[in-house]
Amino acid sequence: MSVGTNIRALRDRFGLTQDELAEKLGVTRESVHRWETDKIAIRDRHVAKMVELFGIDPEDIKSSRFGLAGSERMPLSTVLPPNAIPVRGTSAMVPLRVLGHTHAGSTMDEEESSYEVEFPEGVVSRHPNCFALKVEGDCMNRRYPDGCHILVDPSIEPRNGSAVVAEFEDGRSVLRVYMRGSSTLMLTADSFSEYPDIIVTQDDPPVRTVGVVVWFQSQEDITQ
């Protein structure tokens, strides 16, 4: 299968139009169309962005043998974090209760939530242990605007460059970009404004990675 076929299959699986995929990747619809028709090659940085957004492997796009159109990956098994709600669904959109807030700025205490947000069934089925949080703040607004809702998968091992929810010893959480070095963990902002990095060394209290962000929904996509 061609790379173009795999990109179309990815888009179909997550219920996206060419315009919607283009918006998430920061490219034009024409670029997506040309990828899918194999008129131009997709660049590695756009493959990396798809890996981050959809929780897939690069070979799901690049491989001619093991692409999205021809295989299903088995979900990773994991112990759910406290209060996480496992989700199964067969409809186009699956309502998922928002468990709390995480801050894209300074750390903050999580709060209880009592409403639901609908996410694409294709996304939820690939991340059966996922849960939703509401984003507050603007330190990640290049990726996730203030007020949006993120889908977090605790089963995925974070890679450098992944957007993660990290929890500190006192129970506060923060949404940042994960960068692991040999002896330090750096949680960086991806914002139109300036924010300092959070640097965690071996001498600091441990920081728990709650999960990797695999999807987000705008504030308007809420079912009360």
C-alpha positions in Angstrom: 0.0 0.0 0.0 1.2 3.5 -0.8 1.9 6.3 1.7 -1.1 8.1 0.2 -3.4 5.2 0.8 -2.2 5.0 4.4 -2.9 8.7 4.9 -6.4 8.4 3.5 -7.0 5.4 5.7 -5.8 7.4 8.8 -8.1 10.3 7.9 -11.0 8.0 7.4 -10.4 6.1 10.6 -10.5 9.3 12.7 -13.4 10.8 10.7 -11.5 13.8 9.4 -11.9 15.7 6.1 -8.9 16.8 4.2 -9.4 20.4 5.5 -9.6 19.2 9.1 -6.4 17.1 8.8 -4.6 20.0 7.1 -5.6 22.3 10.0 -4.2 20.0 12.6 -0.9 19.6 10.7 -0.6 23.3 9.8 -0.6 22.7 6.1 -3.0 23.4 3.2 -5.8 21.1 2.1 -4.0 20.9 -1.3 -0.9 19.4 0.5 -3.1 16.7 2.0 -4.7 16.0 -1.4 -1.3 15.7 -3.0 0.0 13.4 -0.3 -3.0 11.1 -0.7 -2.6 11.0 -4.4 1.1 10.3 -4.1 1.9 13.5 -6.1 4.3 14.7 -3.4 6.1 13.0 -0.5 5.0 13.8 3.1 7.8 15.3 5.1 9.1 13.6 8.3 8.0 16.5 10.5 4.4 16.0 9.4 4.6 12.3 10.0 6.0 13.0 13.5 3.0 15.3 14.1 0.5 12.5 13.0 2.3 10.1 15.4 1.8 12.6 18.2 -1.8 13.4 17.4 -3.1 10.0 16.7 -0.9 7.7 18.9 0.3 5.7 15.9 3.6 4.3 14.8 5.5 6.0 11.9 5.4 2.7 10.0 1.6 3.0 10.0 2.0 5.7 7.4 5.3 4.9 5.7 5.2 1.1 5.4 3.8 -0.5 2.3 3.1 -3.8 4.2 1.8 -2.8 7.6 -0.1 0.4 6.9 -3.3 1.5 8.6 -5.4 0.3 5.7 -4.3 -3.3 6.2 -3.9 -3.9 9.9 -5.1 -3.1 13.4 -2.8 -2.6 16.3 -3.7 -4.3 19.6 -4.3 -1.7 22.4 -1.7 -1.7 25.2 -3.0 -2.9 28.6 -2.6 -0.7 31.6 -3.8 0.1 35.0 -6.2 3.0 34.8 -5.4 6.1 36.8 -7.8 7.0 39.6 -11.3 7.9 38.4 -10.5 7.2 34.8 -13.4 5.8 32.9 -12.8 3.1 30.3 -14.7 3.7 27.0 -16.3 1.5 24.4 -18.3 2.8 21.6 -19.8 1.9 18.2 -21.3 5.2 17.1 -19.5 7.9 15.1 -19.1 10.0 18.3 -18.6 8.7 21.8 -19.5 10.8 24.9 -16.7 10.8 27.4 -17.0 12.4 30.9 -14.4 15.0 31.6 -12.6 14.1 34.8 -11.1 17.4 35.6 -8.9 20.3 34.5 -5.2 20.5 33.8 -3.3 23.8 33.4 -1.4 24.9 30.3 0.6 27.5 32.3 1.5 27.1 35.9 0.6 24.0 37.7 -2.9 23.8 39.3 -5.0 21.5 41.4 -7.4 19.3 39.3 -11.1 19.9 39.8 -14.1 17.7 39.5 -16.2 17.9 36.4 -19.7 16.9 35.6 -20.2 17.1 31.9 -19.4 15.1 28.8 -17.5 15.8 25.6 -17.9 13.8 22.4 -14.9 12.3 20.8 -14.6 10.3 17.5 -15.3 6.6 18.1 -12.3 5.7 16.0 -10.0 7.6 18.3 -11.6 6.2 21.5 -11.5 2.6 20.2 -7.7 2.9 19.6 -7.2 4.2 23.1 -9.5 2.1 25.3 -8.1 3.5 28.6 -8.3 7.1 27.6 -9.9 9.9 29.7 -10.6 13.6 29.1 -9.4 16.8 30.7 -10.2 20.4 30.1 -7.2 22.7 29.3 -6.9 26.0 31.1 -4.2 28.5 30.2 -2.2 29.4 27.1 1.3 27.9 27.5 0.4 25.2 25.0 -1.8 27.3 22.7 0.2 26.5 19.6 -1.3 23.0 19.9 -4.2 23.2 22.4 -6.1 26.5 22.9 -7.4 27.6 26.2 -10.7 25.9 27.0 -10.3 22.9 24.7 -10.7 19.3 25.8 -7.8 16.8 25.4 -8.0 13.1 25.3 -5.2 11.5 27.3 -3.9 7.9 26.9 -2.1 6.6 30.0 -1.0 3.5 28.1 1.4 5.3 25.7 5.1 5.7 26.7 6.0 9.4 26.1 8.6 10.2 23.5 10.6 13.4 23.3 8.3 16.0 21.8 5.1 14.3 23.0 2.5 16.5 24.7 1.9 15.0 28.2 0.0 15.7 31.3 2.5 15.6 34.2 1.5 15.3 37.9 3.6 16.6 40.7 4.0 15.2 44.2 1.4 17.6 45.6 -1.2 16.4 43.1 -1.1 19.4 40.8 -0.9 18.8 37.1 0.4 20.6 34.0 0.2 20.1 30.2 3.6 20.5 28.6 6.0 19.1 25.9 8.0 16.1 27.2 11.8 16.2 26.8 13.8 13.5 28.6 17.6 13.8 28.9 20.1 11.5 30.5 19.6 12.9 34.0 16.8 15.5 33.7 13.2 15.8 32.6 12.3 19.1 30.9 8.7 20.1 30.5 8.5 22.9 27.9 5.8 25.2 26.7 4.6 25.4 23.1 3.1 28.8 23.2 2.9 32.1 21.3 3.9 33.7 24.6 7.1 33.2 26.6 7.1 30.6 29.4 10.0 29.2 31.4 10.8 25.5 31.2 10.1 23.2 34.1 13.3 21.2 34.8 13.2 18.2 37.0 16.5 16.7 38.2 17.3 13.5 40.0 17.4 15.5 43.3 13.9 16.9 42.8 10.6 15.2 44.0 9.4 12.7 41.3 7.0 13.8 38.6 4.5 11.3 37.2 3.6 11.2 33.6 -0.2 10.8 33.7 -0.5 10.2 30.0 0.1 11.3 26.4 -2.3 13.6 24.6 -3.7 11.8 21.5 -6.6 14.1 20.5 -8.3 17.4 21.3 -11.7 18.9 20.8 -12.7 22.5 20.7 -14.8 24.1 23.5 -17.9 24.0 21.3 -18.0 20.2 21.0 -19.6 19.7 24.4 -22.7 17.6 25.3 -24.1 19.0 28.6 
